[in-house]
């Protein structure tokens, strides 16, 4: 938790500001001894907006999250994926 806001919520707020379909943004986390893994799922159409040209937006998001989680003494990993369509 960072200043009353969880890292999941931080990633969610950033991602929702970038995408066209914010209702499709979902963030869940897994934690082990050495790392916190934040799984960000967005609509397939919004993947480019979250990743950005040459991965710049994704890199910036990871930088912000790592800075926010610096006091946890664990590595913070942001894993970006898209929602699979139900068939």
C-alpha positions as CSV (number, residue, x, y, z in Angstrom):
1,X,0.0,0.0,0.0
2,X,1.3,3.4,-1.0
3,X,-0.1,6.5,0.8
4,X,-3.5,4.7,1.3
5,X,-3.6,3.5,-2.3
6,X,-2.8,-0.1,-3.2
7,X,-0.5,-0.7,-6.2
8,X,-3.3,-2.5,-7.9
9,X,-5.5,0.6,-7.7
10,X,-2.6,2.7,-9.0
11,X,-2.2,0.6,-12.1
12,X,-5.9,0.5,-12.6
13,X,-6.3,4.3,-12.4
14,X,-3.4,4.8,-14.9
15,X,-4.7,2.2,-17.3
16,X,-8.3,3.5,-17.2
17,X,-7.0,6.9,-18.1
18,X,-5.4,5.5,-21.2
19,X,-8.0,3.2,-22.7
20,X,-11.2,3.6,-24.7
21,X,-13.0,0.9,-22.7
22,X,-12.1,1.5,-19.0
23,X,-14.8,-0.9,-17.8
24,X,-12.7,-3.7,-19.2
25,X,-9.6,-2.9,-17.2
26,X,-8.9,-5.5,-14.5
27,X,-5.9,-5.7,-12.1
28,X,-5.1,-8.6,-9.8
29,X,-1.9,-9.3,-7.9
30,X,0.1,-12.3,-6.8
31,X,2.9,-12.0,-4.2
32,X,5.8,-14.3,-3.3
33,X,9.0,-13.9,-1.3
34,X,10.8,-11.8,-3.8
35,X,8.2,-10.1,-6.1
36,X,4.8,-8.6,-6.4
37,X,3.2,-9.4,-9.8
38,X,0.4,-7.1,-10.9
39,X,-1.6,-8.6,-13.8
40,X,-3.2,-5.9,-15.9
41,X,-5.9,-7.0,-18.4
42,X,-7.4,-4.7,-20.9
43,X,-9.6,-5.1,-24.0
44,X,-7.8,-6.4,-27.1
45,X,-8.5,-3.1,-28.9
46,X,-6.8,-1.1,-26.1
47,X,-3.5,-3.0,-26.0
48,X,-1.7,-0.5,-28.2
49,X,-2.8,2.4,-26.0
50,X,-1.5,0.7,-22.8
51,X,1.8,-0.4,-24.4
52,X,2.5,2.7,-26.5
53,X,5.0,3.2,-29.3
54,X,8.0,1.0,-28.7
55,X,6.6,0.2,-25.2
56,X,7.1,3.6,-23.9
57,X,3.8,3.9,-22.0
58,X,4.2,0.4,-20.5
59,X,7.8,1.3,-19.4
60,X,6.6,4.6,-17.8
61,X,3.8,2.7,-16.0
62,X,6.3,0.2,-14.7
63,X,8.6,2.9,-13.6
64,X,5.9,4.7,-11.6
65,X,4.8,1.4,-10.0
66,X,8.3,0.5,-9.1
67,X,8.9,3.9,-7.5
68,X,5.6,3.5,-5.5
69,X,6.7,0.0,-4.4
70,X,10.2,0.9,-3.5
71,X,9.6,0.7,0.2
72,X,8.3,-2.9,-0.1
73,X,11.9,-4.3,-0.7
74,X,10.3,-6.5,-3.4
75,X,10.5,-6.4,-7.1
76,X,7.2,-5.2,-8.7
77,X,6.3,-6.7,-12.0
78,X,3.5,-5.4,-14.2
79,X,2.3,-8.0,-16.6
80,X,0.0,-6.6,-19.4
81,X,-2.4,-8.9,-21.2
82,X,-5.7,-8.6,-23.1
83,X,-9.1,-10.1,-22.4
84,X,-9.8,-13.2,-24.3
85,X,-13.2,-13.2,-26.1
86,X,-15.6,-15.8,-24.8
87,X,-16.7,-18.2,-27.5
